[in-house]
Amino acid sequence: MRTVISTDRTAAVELLRRGEIVALPTETVYGLAADALNPMAVAKIFEAKERPRFDPLIVHLPSRDWLEKIVDPMPPNRQLILRLADKFWPGPLTMVLPKRGIIPEIVTAGLDMVAVRISAHPIFAEIIHLFGKPLAAPSANRFGRVSPTAAEHVLDELDGRISLVIDAGPTHHGLESTIVSVRANGIEILRRGPITAERLSEFAEVNTVASPARRISAPGQFPSHYAPKTQLRLIDCAESFFAEKDQRVGLLAWNPRSRKGDLQIGQRRTGNRRSLKFSAVRHLSERQDLREAATNLFRYLRELDALGLDLIVAERVPGQGLGAAILDRLERASRG
């Protein structure tokens, strides 16, 4: 199978109607989409991604009208669910809710809950509207790997496994959606993302799952995930890191430094000589803007991963707000 990158939305809709899988842009990352109500089509997502069948998928809705067709929001959660939808949909918030029988078991990995959201990306919205039914759409990469934020990244991951990638340029957020469970006593964050705990706390008490769950109850809960092929290590600052002899190391930087400083930073002594420590450097954000850092994270990980390095080291970002979601991805990538 030859994978084609195109902007032909009509072709994407036709493939989806035939029960095929298509890579589509969302505002978070590129997703691998299939008819969520067709178990044979959904099975192709698992095959292309080499994804374990016990890892559930997110279902994207064409509109709010579909919410109560596929989920059963029970009182006293109903009002909170609707308030969150009013505020954050369309957008990068996924809610895990009790499912109705219309959703195939393969989508939810046999669980009685389904993860749902509405994408804000105009091209995704156009395609799902024309298709007219919900789409299951996890990230368009092989399981456990770095998520794709551009059409070319999808091709790197799934070339020959799918027939079509719809190209809409780089994604906006660069991190997968925030996933929450809505409970009678508040909101539980199951996966950090662009919608932060601080924003959610305006609606109810928020509890964040501190570490990946032992029992998978929602997408994105594996302890090792989002990993490059090259080993990745988290560090506090580049200045305190010292490479081993002849080790080629790439730096994913957060702390500010000058370009000249990049050439000098952290040189190690070898006898009376000094050698450069980093073979390549990528700055998540020169301005230390967490939104810019989130957008660049997966792209820069891919760039460093393609250089044939022995090790990638990543400086920790602040753990508040969106920084918590970035740290979550880096910590899981470091376990890969």
RADA-V607018 format. One line per field, one symbol per residue. ss: DSSP state (H for helix, E for strand, C for the rest). burial: # if it has 9 or more other ideal C-beta (glycine too) atoms within 8 Angstrom, else .. A space follows every 10 residues. Layout:
# RADA-V607018
ss: ???
burial: ???
This chain:
# RADA-V607018
ss: CCCEEECCHH HHHHHHHCCC CEEECCCCCC EEEEECCCHH HHHHHHHHHC CCCCCCCEEE CCCHHHHHHH ECCCCCCHHH HHHHHHHHCC CCEEEEEEEC CCCCHHHHCC CCEEEEECCC CHHHHHHHHH HCCCEEEEEC CCCCECCCCC HHHHHHHHEC CECEEECCCC CCCCCCCEEE EEECCEEEEE ECCCCCHHHH CCCCCEEECC CCCCCCCCCC CCCCCCECCC CEEEECCHHH CCCCCCCCEE EEECCCCCHH HHHHCCCEEE CCEEECCEEE EEECCCCCCH HHHHHHHHHH HHHHHCCCCC EEEEECCCCC CHHHHHHHHH HHHHCC
burial: ..#..#..#. ###.##..## ########## ######.##. ######.##. #...###### ##...##..# #.#...##.# #####...#. ########## ..##.####. #.######## #.######## #.######## #.######## #.###.##.. .######... #.######## ##....#### #######..# #.#..#.##. ..#..##### ##..####.# .####..#.. #.#....### ####...... .#..####.. ......##.# .#.##....# .######### #####.#.#. #######... .######### ####.#
